Amino acid sequence: MQSFEVRGGKKLFGEITPQGAKNEALQIISAVLLTAEKVTIKNIPDIIDVNLLIDLLGEMNVKVDRVSRDTCIFQADNVDVDYLHSEAFHKKSGKLRGSVMLAGPMLSRFKKAYIPKPGGDKIGRRRLDTHIIGFEKLGAQFSYHEDGFFHLEAKELKGTSLQLDEPSVTGTANILMAAVLAKGTTTIYNAACEPYLQQLCRMLNAMGAKIKGVGSNLLTIDGVDALGGTTHSMLPDMIEVGSFIGLAAMTQSDITIKNAGIEHLGVIPEKFQQLGIQMNFKGDDIHIPSQEMYEIQKYMDGGVLTIYDHPWPGFTPDLLSIVLVTAIQAKGSVLIHQKMFESRLFFVDKLIDMGAQIILCDPHRAVVIGLEREQKLRGITMSSPDIRAGVALLIAALSAQGKSTIQNIEQIDRGYQNIDDRLIRLGADIKRV
């Protein structure tokens, strides 16, 4: 198991470009199963989770031509459906929550799918009910077997009217992919409308699907008989963009984020501006100048600012860990309210050990009392519990005095492409051991 050794306290300088969006990639790459024709996907992030999904497709007999580091041509014209019920698939897919995204395309095109109990981050209960209930309403039969698989089969999928109990991104994407080849019309109300889901809709429409309402919470899908090939390019990863903004502020660095996909960031820049972080927008680039001090805003009545997660167009839960760590050196206080996952704030004990002033109110809420740079964090040995907390700890370590060791960095590698090499080019002192 590898670790990062980080010597903090250095100001960084330079330009950095975000990778392709991880959360988009898992949906888009799964969608290649919907056609026997070639699908070219560009700006693929070179990270563990995405590469594992590509490997799974290869083992399913999907032709994969990796023409460059970030571009693949897929052709699913001879899929081995039975591989999905093998021990090999069970073992590999159990490490990757994104493997659940294969179910919608498989059920849509081949009328059966197997879903293993999903892996991924240990950040609390992440249920599959939305996916499976949606499949059942489209006409699939569901059963759970003691071999650890959810079995789904359907003689024919038929369009229906769905109202989701939660605007799940993966649930919406999975049901959407199942519905594009169903007979008749499907409506999905309370659908997720994140940019990644919009990207999936645009790709499917380019393949011949008939999806209306893209970008809204009401999707209408008129089923078609078959889909064709297409070429699709992924958005920049908004979570990386937010992570680099927080990193620049915490380390008093001067960083320019190139090709940030600003029009797709929603309220993300605004939330970091509420922490007092200055940003300059130049075309599609974001420049974060070095700041001696940044002050957290208060509400108009003088109340303490609360930053919480909410389905799009609200603030993404994947950046709450970054906002929390960034607030450590701010002037003022902020309440972080993580509504969607009950275990994502438990990493703050490591930050407290480093000298941060944080009150963990309960599994969902933490108050950060800014240090105002009156004292630096101190380096310690810690372990990365999940992707986003891992990068938050890395940001803390880069701002800290002395040496920090971050263990279990495989969690960080699952979501961030060569993060150590890219930060070293900005002047960071990081060693992979």
Residue pairs with C-beta under 8 A, 6 or more apart in sequence:
1 407
1 408
1 410
2 409
2 410
2 432
2 433
3 405
3 406
3 407
3 408
3 409
3 432
3 433
4 394
4 397
4 404
4 405
4 406
4 409
4 412
4 420
4 430
4 431
4 432
4 433
5 403
5 404
5 405
5 430
5 431
5 433
6 379
6 394
6 397
6 398
6 400
6 403
6 404
6 405
6 406
6 428
6 429
6 430
6 431
7 379
7 402
7 403
7 404
7 429
8 251
8 376
8 377
8 379
8 397
8 398
8 399
8 400
8 401
8 402
8 404
8 429
9 376
9 399
9 400
9 401
9 402
10 251
10 398
10 427
10 428
10 429
11 251
11 252
11 253
11 254
11 290
11 427
12 247
12 248
12 251
12 253
12 254
12 255
12 398
12 423
12 426
12 427
12 428
13 253
13 254
13 255
13 426
13 427
14 255
14 256
14 425
14 426
14 427
15 255
15 256
15 257
15 258
16 244
16 255
16 256
16 257
16 258
16 422
16 423
16 425
16 426
17 236
17 257
17 258
17 259
18 236
18 237
18 238
18 240
18 241
18 244
18 257
18 259
18 260
18 261
19 43
19 45
19 46
19 47
19 236
19 237
19 240
19 416
19 417
20 43
20 44
20 45
20 70
20 234
20 235
20 236
20 237
21 45
21 195
21 196
21 199
21 234
21 235
21 236
21 237
21 238
21 239
22 45
22 47
22 49
22 50
22 237
22 239
22 415
23 169
23 194
23 196
23 237
23 239
23 318
24 195
24 196
24 199
24 200
24 234
24 235
25 41
25 44
25 45
25 50
25 53
25 234
26 49
26 50
26 53
26 98
26 101
26 170
27 101
27 170
27 173
27 196
27 197
27 199
27 200
28 41
28 199
28 200
28 203
28 232
28 234
29 41
29 44
29 50
29 53
29 54
29 57
29 72
29 74
30 53
30 98
30 101
30 102
30 104
30 105
30 177
31 39
31 105
31 177
31 200
31 203
31 204
31 207
32 39
32 41
32 57
32 62
32 74
32 75
32 76
32 105
33 57
33 62
33 76
33 79
33 102
33 105
33 106
33 109
34 76
34 105
34 108
34 109
34 177
34 180
34 181
34 204
34 207
34 227
35 76
35 207
35 226
35 227
35 228
35 229
36 75
36 76
36 77
37 75
37 77
37 227
37 228
37 229
38 73
38 74
38 75
38 229
39 73
39 74
39 75
39 207
39 229
39 230
39 231
39 232
40 71
40 72
40 73
40 74
40 229
40 230
40 231
40 232
41 71
41 72
41 73
41 74
41 231
41 232
41 233
41 234
42 70
42 71
42 231
42 232
42 233
42 234
43 70
43 71
43 233
43 234
43 235
43 236
44 50
44 70
44 71
44 72
44 234
45 70
45 234
45 237
45 417
46 69
46 70
46 417
46 418
47 413
47 414
47 415
47 416
47 417
48 410
48 413
48 414
49 96
49 98
49 120
49 414
49 415
50 98
52 92
52 95
52 96
53 96
53 98
53 99
53 101
54 64
54 66
54 72
55 92
56 89
56 92
56 93
56 96
56 99
56 102
57 64
57 74
57 76
58 64
59 80
59 83
59 88
59 89
59 92
60 76
60 79
60 80
60 81
60 83
60 84
61 78
61 79
61 80
61 83
62 74
62 75
62 76
62 79
63 73
63 74
63 75
63 76
63 77
63 78
64 72
64 73
64 74
65 72
65 73
65 74
66 72
67 73
79 110
81 106
81 110
81 112
83 89
84 102
84 106
84 113
84 114
85 114
85 149
89 114
89 116
90 116
90 147
90 148
90 149
92 99
93 99
93 102
93 116
93 118
93 119
94 116
94 117
94 118
94 119
94 148
95 119
95 120
96 118
96 119
96 120
97 118
97 119
97 120
97 121
97 126
98 120
99 115
99 116
99 118
99 119
100 115
100 118
100 128
100 131
100 170
100 174
101 170
101 173
101 174
101 177
102 113
103 113
103 114
103 115
103 131
103 135
103 152
103 174
103 178
104 113
104 131
104 135
104 173
104 174
104 175
104 176
104 177
104 178
105 177
105 178
106 112
106 113
107 113
107 135
107 138
107 140
107 152
107 154
107 157
107 178
108 157
108 177
108 178
108 179
108 180
108 181
108 182
109 181
111 153
111 154
111 155
111 156
111 157
112 151
112 152
112 153
112 154
113 152
114 149
114 150
114 151
114 152
115 128
115 131
115 132
115 149
115 150
115 152
116 148
116 149
116 150
117 148
118 126
118 128
120 126
121 385
121 386
121 387
121 388
121 411
122 343
122 385
122 386
123 341
123 343
123 344
123 385
123 386
124 341
124 342
124 343
124 344
124 363
125 342
126 341
128 150
129 165
130 164
130 165
130 166
130 168
130 171
130 175
131 168
131 170
131 171
131 174
131 175
132 142
132 150
132 152
133 165
134 162
134 164
134 171
134 174
134 175
134 178
134 188
135 142
135 152
135 154
135 174
135 175
135 178
136 142
137 160
137 162
138 154
138 157
138 158
138 159
138 160
138 175
138 178
138 179
138 182
138 186
139 154
139 155
139 156
139 157
139 158
139 160
139 182
140 152
140 153
140 154
140 157
140 178
141 152
141 153
141 154
142 150
142 151
142 152
143 150
143 151
144 150
144 151
145 151
156 183
157 178
157 179
157 181
157 182
157 183
157 223
158 182
158 183
158 184
159 179
159 182
159 183
159 184
159 185
159 186
159 221
159 222
159 223
160 184
160 186
161 186
161 187
161 189
162 175
162 186
162 187
162 188
162 189
163 189
163 190
164 171
164 172
164 175
164 188
164 189
164 190
164 191
165 190
166 190
167 190
167 191
167 192
167 193
167 217
167 311
167 312
168 192
169 192
169 194
169 196
169 197
171 192
172 188
172 191
172 192
172 197
172 219
173 192
173 196
173 197
173 200
175 186
175 188
176 188
176 191
176 197
176 200
176 201
176 204
176 211
176 219
176 221
177 200
177 204
179 186
179 188
179 221
179 223
180 204
180 209
180 210
180 211
180 221
180 223
180 224
180 227
181 223
181 224
181 225
181 226
181 227
182 221
182 223
183 223
184 222
184 223
185 220
185 221
185 222
185 223
186 220
186 221
186 223
187 218
187 219
187 220
187 221
188 218
188 219
188 221
189 217
189 218
190 217
191 197
191 213
191 216
191 217
191 218
191 219
192 217
192 311
192 312
193 215
193 216
193 217
193 312
193 313
194 311
194 312
194 316
195 235
195 238
195 264
195 266
195 312
196 235
198 214
198 215
199 232
199 234
199 235
201 209
201 211
201 214
201 219
202 214
202 232
203 230
203 232
204 211
204 227
205 211
205 214
206 230
206 232
207 227
207 228
207 229
207 230
208 224
208 226
208 227
208 228
209 221
209 224
209 227
210 221
210 222
210 223
210 224
211 219
211 220
211 221
212 219
212 220
212 221
212 222
213 219
213 220
235 261
235 264
236 259
236 260
236 261
236 264
238 261
238 264
238 265
238 266
238 268
238 316
239 316
239 318
239 319
239 322
239 388
239 415
240 416
241 257
241 260
241 261
241 265
241 268
241 286
242 268
242 272
242 316
242 319
242 322
242 323
243 319
243 322
243 391
243 395
243 416
244 255
244 257
244 288
245 257
245 268
245 269
245 272
245 277
245 279
245 286
245 288
245 326
246 272
246 322
246 323
246 325
246 326
246 392
246 395
247 253
247 255
247 395
247 398
247 423
248 254
248 255
248 277
248 288
248 290
249 272
249 275
249 277
249 288
249 291
249 294
249 326
249 329
250 325
250 326
250 328
250 329
250 395
250 396
250 398
250 399
251 395
251 398
251 399
252 290
252 291
252 292
253 288
253 290
253 426
254 287
254 288
254 289
254 290
255 287
255 288
255 426
256 285
256 286
256 287
256 288
257 285
257 286
257 287
257 288
258 284
258 285
259 284
259 285
260 284
260 285
260 286
261 284
262 269
262 281
262 284
262 286
266 312
266 313
266 315
266 316
267 313
267 314
267 315
268 315
268 316
268 319
269 279
269 281
269 286
271 307
271 315
271 319
271 323
272 279
272 323
272 326
273 279
274 296
274 297
274 305
274 307
275 294
275 296
275 297
275 323
275 326
275 327
275 330
275 334
276 291
276 293
276 294
276 295
276 296
276 297
276 330
276 331
276 332
277 288
277 291
277 294
277 326
278 288
278 289
278 291
278 294
279 286
279 287
279 288
280 286
280 287
280 288
280 289
281 287
292 373
293 331
293 372
293 373
294 330
294 331
295 330
295 331
295 332
296 305
296 327
296 330
296 331
296 332
296 333
296 334
296 370
297 305
297 332
298 304
298 305
298 332
299 305
304 333
304 334
304 335
304 367
305 332
305 333
305 334
305 335
306 334
306 335
306 336
306 337
307 315
307 320
307 323
307 334
307 335
307 336
307 337
308 315
308 320
308 336
308 337
308 338
308 339
309 315
309 316
309 317
309 320
309 337
309 338
309 339
309 340
310 339
317 338
317 339
317 340
317 341
317 344
318 388
319 388
320 336
320 338
320 344
320 388
321 344
321 347
321 388
321 389
321 391
321 392
322 388
322 391
322 392
322 395
323 334
323 336
324 336
324 345
324 348
324 351
324 358
324 366
324 368
324 392
325 351
325 392
325 393
325 395
325 396
326 395
327 334
327 336
327 368
327 370
328 351
328 356
328 357
328 358
328 368
328 370
328 371
328 377
328 396
328 399
329 370
329 371
329 372
329 373
329 399
330 368
330 370
330 372
331 370
331 372
332 370
333 367
333 368
333 369
333 370
334 367
334 368
334 370
335 365
335 366
335 367
336 345
336 365
336 366
336 367
336 368
337 364
337 365
338 344
338 345
338 364
338 365
338 366
339 364
342 363
342 364
343 363
344 386
344 388
344 389
345 360
345 363
345 364
345 365
345 366
346 360
346 363
346 385
347 385
347 386
347 389
347 392
347 393
348 356
348 358
348 360
348 366
349 360
350 380
350 382
350 393
350 396
351 358
351 377
351 392
351 393
351 396
352 358
353 380
353 382
354 377
354 378
354 379
354 380
354 396
354 400
354 404
355 371
355 375
355 376
355 377
355 378
356 368
356 371
356 377
356 396
357 368
357 369
357 370
357 371
358 366
358 367
358 368
358 369
359 366
359 367
359 369
360 366
361 367
376 399
376 400
376 401
377 396
377 399
377 400
377 401
378 400
378 401
378 402
379 397
379 400
379 401
379 402
379 403
379 404
379 405
380 404
380 405
381 404
381 405
381 407
382 393
382 404
382 405
382 406
382 407
383 406
383 407
383 408
384 390
384 393
384 406
384 407
384 408
384 409
384 411
384 412
385 408
385 411
386 411
387 411
387 412
387 414
387 415
387 416
388 415
390 406
390 408
390 409
390 411
390 412
391 412
391 415
391 416
391 419
393 406
394 406
394 412
394 419
396 404
397 404
397 406
398 423
398 428
398 430
406 412
409 432
412 419
413 419
420 428
420 430
420 431
420 432
423 430
424 430
